[in-house]
Amino acid sequence: MSGIRAATPADLDGIAAVHRAAFGRDGEANLVRRLVDEGRDAISLVAVDDDGNVLGHVLFSPVTVEEGDDGKALGLAPVAVLPEHQRQGIGRALIEEGIGACFVRDARAIFVLGSPAYYSGFGFGKASAHGLHDAFEGGNAFQVLPLTVTGLEGYRGRVDYAPEFSEGL
């Protein structure tokens, strides 16, 4: 991996190819395209090799919170790395850079639906412990990372990802 940078429109085909290869289906690639088309790609980062080829991608998009929503919460999804480059720290680097970018952007919290064992390594914890739940009934897999000491203050109830997530994968 050469580095991580903000995704550009020219990266979209490479990003789609990464998601298609990583997930073995078109769902996540199509989701990324829908989010980009609707301008909901709040933070979109790519990991590239020395030739500029996309090796991995992470996207953060706005979420809404039932109570206390202030437009400062983001959802992490999807994230993917080409299969031949997995287990080399690229996904971790993308997520860490993304969390930093969310902080710089003045986000208060990041939500994710994923493996608690993996995401706890970034500081995520059960959203249900803070009176928050998701529309997908993710249970313990639905997690949150407050970006400030008061990051979850006033947030309660259901957290909804961008409408494009409901269109299915």
C-alpha positions in Angstrom: 0.0 0.0 0.0 1.3 3.4 -1.0 -1.1 5.5 1.1 -4.6 6.6 2.0 -6.3 9.6 0.5 -9.8 11.1 -0.1 -11.7 9.3 -2.9 -12.3 11.2 -6.1 -15.0 10.6 -8.8 -12.3 9.0 -10.9 -11.9 6.3 -8.2 -15.5 5.1 -8.4 -15.0 2.2 -10.8 -12.0 1.0 -8.7 -14.0 1.4 -5.5 -16.8 -0.6 -7.0 -14.4 -3.4 -8.1 -12.9 -3.6 -4.5 -16.4 -4.0 -3.0 -17.4 -6.5 -5.6 -14.3 -8.6 -5.1 -14.4 -8.4 -1.3 -18.1 -9.3 -0.9 -18.5 -11.5 -3.9 -21.6 -9.6 -5.0 -22.7 -6.3 -6.4 -24.7 -5.1 -3.4 -22.0 -3.0 -1.6 -20.7 -1.6 -4.9 -24.2 -0.5 -5.9 -24.7 1.0 -2.4 -21.6 3.1 -2.7 -22.7 4.4 -6.1 -26.2 5.3 -4.7 -24.6 7.1 -1.8 -22.2 9.0 -4.0 -25.0 9.8 -6.5 -27.1 11.3 -3.6 -24.2 13.2 -2.2 -24.2 11.2 1.0 -20.6 10.1 0.9 -19.6 12.4 3.8 -16.1 10.9 4.1 -14.8 8.5 1.4 -11.2 7.2 1.6 -9.2 4.9 -0.6 -6.0 3.0 0.0 -3.9 2.9 -3.1 -0.8 1.2 -4.4 2.2 3.0 -5.9 0.4 3.1 -9.3 -2.7 4.7 -7.8 -4.8 1.5 -8.1 -7.5 1.3 -5.4 -6.8 -1.5 -2.9 -9.4 -0.6 -0.3 -12.2 1.8 0.5 -14.2 3.1 3.5 -17.2 5.3 3.4 -19.0 7.3 6.2 -22.4 8.7 5.5 -24.9 10.7 7.6 -27.2 8.9 10.0 -30.2 10.3 11.8 -31.0 9.8 15.5 -34.6 9.6 16.7 -34.0 12.0 19.6 -31.4 14.7 19.7 -30.4 14.5 16.1 -28.1 17.4 15.1 -26.6 16.1 11.9 -23.3 15.3 13.5 -23.5 11.5 13.6 -22.1 9.3 10.8 -22.4 5.6 9.9 -19.3 3.6 8.9 -20.2 1.4 6.0 -19.2 -0.1 3.8 -15.5 -0.9 4.2 -13.6 -3.4 1.9 -10.2 -4.4 0.8 -9.3 -6.5 -2.2 -9.0 -10.1 -1.1 -5.4 -10.5 -2.1 -4.5 -7.5 0.1 -6.5 -8.4 3.2 -4.9 -9.1 6.6 -2.2 -6.6 5.9 -3.6 -3.8 8.0 -5.2 -1.8 5.1 -8.8 -2.0 6.5 -7.6 -1.0 9.9 -5.6 1.9 8.4 -8.7 3.0 6.4 -10.9 2.9 9.5 -8.4 4.8 11.7 -7.9 7.5 9.0 -11.7 7.7 8.6 -12.3 8.1 12.4 -9.7 10.9 12.4 -11.5 12.6 9.4 -14.8 12.3 11.2 -13.3 14.0 14.2 -11.8 16.8 12.1 -15.2 17.2 10.4 -16.7 17.8 13.9 -18.8 14.7 14.0 -20.0 13.7 17.5 -20.3 10.0 17.0 -19.8 7.1 14.5 -22.1 4.1 14.3 -21.3 0.8 12.8 -23.0 -2.6 12.3 -20.3 -5.2 12.5 -18.2 -7.6 14.5 -17.9 -6.4 18.1 -14.6 -8.3 18.5 -13.2 -6.3 15.5 -14.7 -2.9 16.1 -14.0 -2.8 19.8 -10.4 -2.5 18.9 -11.2 1.0 17.6 -13.1 2.0 20.7 -16.6 1.1 19.5 -19.0 -0.2 22.1 -22.6 -1.5 22.3 -25.0 1.3 21.2 -27.7 -0.3 23.3 -25.8 0.6 26.4 -26.6 4.3 25.5 -30.3 3.8 24.7 -29.7 3.6 21.0 -30.7 0.9 18.5 -30.8 0.4 14.7 -33.5 -0.4 12.2 -31.8 -3.6 11.2 -32.1 -5.1 14.8 -28.3 -5.6 14.9 -28.2 -6.2 18.7 -24.7 -6.3 20.0 -23.3 -5.8 16.5 -24.8 -2.3 16.4 -22.0 -0.2 18.0 -21.1 3.4 18.5 -17.9 5.4 19.0 -18.4 8.8 20.7 -15.8 11.2 19.4 -15.9 13.6 22.3 -16.7 13.1 26.0 -20.2 14.4 25.4 -20.5 12.8 22.0 -23.7 10.9 22.8 -25.3 13.5 25.0 -29.0 13.9 24.0 -29.0 11.0 21.5 -31.6 8.4 22.2 -33.8 5.9 20.3 -33.5 4.6 16.8 -30.6 5.4 14.5 -31.3 5.3 10.8 -28.7 5.0 8.1 -29.2 6.9 4.8 -32.2 5.8 2.8 -30.0 4.1 0.2 -29.2 1.3 2.8 -32.9 0.4 2.8 -32.8 -0.3 -1.0 -31.0 -3.6 -0.2 -27.7 -5.1 -0.9 
